């Protein structure tokens, strides 16, 4: 969460993942994915910086947690976490390579994701088998 200030000087926290747009005309307006609008005193550049720091903190926490490895790195049945596991997607262009969260000096193993056509074929095969029963 990031903490911002309304025009009446009251402060509130907002989930930056739910901010769709930010306008500055002249007041900074946060427009949420549900259409809610919040006018805040912070300039747009400061809100963007707060969001960047928030996201950097999330990634930092993922690297610092000893048990925060991607689910594929753990054998089935050994997952003892209570929530979803975090993983990093490296590279660009939607290559779909997910690697474990390890120390920066540790070797990184990448696992290629199946191509969309392979996923569709597997889904179709599973659906066809169900309809034959």
LOLUM-102477 format. One record per residue (C-alpha): chain; x, y, z. Coordinates in Angstrom, 3 decimals. Layout:
N
- chain_x_y_z
- A_X_Y_Z
...
% end
This chain:
133
- chain_x_y_z
- A_0.000_0.000_0.000
- A_1.050_3.582_-0.554
- A_-0.078_6.451_1.665
- A_-1.356_9.613_-0.028
- A_-3.030_12.821_1.202
- A_-6.472_14.118_0.255
- A_-7.056_17.823_-0.338
- A_-8.488_18.119_3.218
- A_-5.117_16.875_4.608
- A_-6.471_13.461_5.655
- A_-4.158_10.598_4.738
- A_-5.225_7.219_3.391
- A_-3.607_4.105_1.968
- A_-4.346_2.800_-1.496
- A_-3.314_-0.402_-3.244
- A_-1.143_0.755_-6.174
- A_-1.946_-2.415_-8.118
- A_-5.527_-1.144_-8.408
- A_-4.584_2.252_-9.866
- A_-5.499_2.318_-13.553
- A_-4.456_5.876_-14.420
- A_-3.040_9.012_-12.831
- A_-4.009_12.459_-14.135
- A_-2.518_15.805_-13.182
- A_-4.868_18.574_-14.383
- A_-3.862_20.508_-12.194
- A_-4.625_18.338_-9.140
- A_-3.359_14.769_-9.120
- A_-6.239_12.332_-9.596
- A_-5.882_8.588_-9.028
- A_-8.363_6.638_-11.139
- A_-8.875_3.119_-9.852
- A_-9.770_0.028_-11.886
- A_-13.309_0.124_-10.428
- A_-13.768_3.727_-11.610
- A_-13.307_5.375_-8.195
- A_-11.388_8.658_-8.303
- A_-9.233_10.145_-5.562
- A_-7.791_13.661_-5.719
- A_-4.525_13.863_-3.790
- A_-2.065_16.619_-2.901
- A_1.060_14.753_-4.029
- A_2.312_15.565_-7.539
- A_1.980_12.807_-10.141
- A_5.764_12.259_-10.225
- A_5.796_11.636_-6.461
- A_2.921_9.127_-6.678
- A_4.738_7.308_-9.481
- A_7.900_7.221_-7.340
- A_5.919_5.813_-4.378
- A_4.505_3.086_-6.628
- A_8.000_2.230_-7.920
- A_9.349_2.009_-4.336
- A_6.370_-0.178_-3.331
- A_7.004_-2.597_-6.209
- A_10.763_-2.638_-5.555
- A_10.026_-3.505_-1.931
- A_7.839_-6.448_-3.004
- A_10.643_-7.811_-5.208
- A_13.170_-7.230_-2.410
- A_10.998_-9.164_0.039
- A_10.739_-12.010_-2.471
- A_14.546_-12.188_-2.741
- A_15.091_-11.917_1.015
- A_12.608_-14.608_2.071
- A_14.439_-17.950_2.285
- A_11.273_-19.915_1.470
- A_10.191_-17.688_-1.429
- A_11.080_-19.953_-4.336
- A_8.894_-20.606_-7.315
- A_6.464_-23.526_-6.908
- A_8.142_-25.473_-9.726
- A_11.389_-25.595_-7.720
- A_9.714_-27.510_-4.895
- A_8.839_-31.208_-5.149
- A_5.110_-31.935_-5.073
- A_3.867_-32.515_-1.550
- A_6.649_-30.439_0.018
- A_4.992_-27.041_-0.302
- A_4.514_-25.863_3.232
- A_3.757_-22.202_2.521
- A_0.275_-20.934_3.208
- A_-0.009_-18.519_0.293
- A_0.916_-18.287_-3.351
- A_4.584_-18.515_-4.187
- A_6.471_-15.777_-6.042
- A_8.653_-16.238_-9.105
- A_10.459_-13.889_-11.464
- A_9.880_-13.784_-15.201
- A_13.160_-12.874_-16.869
- A_13.694_-11.391_-20.285
- A_11.157_-9.743_-22.541
- A_8.907_-10.522_-25.419
- A_6.740_-13.002_-23.520
- A_9.256_-15.845_-23.689
- A_7.538_-17.360_-20.656
- A_10.696_-18.312_-18.814
- A_10.187_-18.423_-15.073
- A_13.175_-18.752_-12.768
- A_13.531_-19.424_-9.073
- A_14.057_-16.579_-6.645
- A_17.633_-17.092_-5.559
- A_20.479_-14.962_-4.355
- A_21.846_-12.768_-7.169
- A_25.102_-14.755_-7.298
- A_23.364_-18.149_-7.478
- A_23.015_-19.784_-10.903
- A_19.605_-19.219_-12.458
- A_17.688_-22.103_-14.002
- A_14.980_-21.195_-16.506
- A_12.011_-23.354_-17.446
- A_10.365_-22.672_-20.809
- A_6.588_-22.442_-20.768
- A_4.654_-24.505_-23.312
- A_3.731_-22.647_-26.473
- A_0.106_-21.442_-26.612
- A_-0.669_-23.936_-29.390
- A_0.566_-26.796_-27.169
- A_-1.569_-25.543_-24.285
- A_-4.660_-25.383_-26.522
- A_-3.997_-28.879_-27.871
- A_-3.632_-30.296_-24.351
- A_-6.807_-28.543_-23.225
- A_-8.725_-29.833_-26.266
- A_-7.469_-33.391_-25.689
- A_-8.610_-33.252_-22.062
- A_-12.025_-31.886_-23.065
- A_-12.454_-34.547_-25.768
- A_-11.646_-37.313_-23.270
- A_-14.267_-35.964_-20.848
- A_-17.021_-35.804_-23.482
- A_-16.389_-39.413_-24.569
- A_-17.196_-40.723_-21.080
% end
